Amino acid sequence: MNIDGLRQKLEARRAELLADEAATAGDRAPVELDQQSVGRLSRMDALQVQAMAEAQADRRKAELRRIDEAMARLETGEYGYCVSCGEEIAPKRLELDPAAAVCVRCASGSS
C-alpha cells in the first residue's frame, strides 16, 4: 500500500472540496424577499437553488470530516486499520476511498 500516494489523494480531494465550498458560497446566501425585483416563481427557484447548495455543503462538510479523520489516522499510524474491529482494511478499498475508516465486513454490518 502506497501511503504517500493515498495521502496525496486525500490532500487533493480536501483542496477540491474547499475550493467548491468557496465557489458556491453565493448560492447559499439568504434569498431576498423583494417582490419588485424578483417574481414569486423566480424566488421559488432561488430558494430551491439555495436548499440544494446547502445540502451539497452538508455533504462536503461530512466528506471533509472523513478526510480529516483519515489524515489524523495517518499521523498516529492507525491508518489502514478498521476503527471498528482493528483488522486491516483491504488496499483496494483504500485506493477507491482513501478516507475509508472501516473494513468491508464492518461496513456491511456482518460479523
KANORSUL-V613842 format. One record per pair of residues at least 6 apart in sequence whose ideal C-beta (glycine too) atoms are under 6 Angstrom apart, sorted by the first residue. I is the first residue (numbers start at 1). J is the second residue. Records with the same first field share a line. If there is no record, write none. Layout:
BEGIN
I=J + J
END
This chain:
BEGIN
1=91
6=94 + 98
7=74
9=98
10=67 + 70 + 98
14=67
17=60 + 64
21=60
24=53
27=49 + 53
28=53 + 54
31=46 + 47 + 50
66=99
67=99
70=99
73=79
80=89
81=88
82=89 + 102 + 103 + 106
83=101
84=102 + 106
85=106
87=103
89=100 + 103
93=100
94=100
END
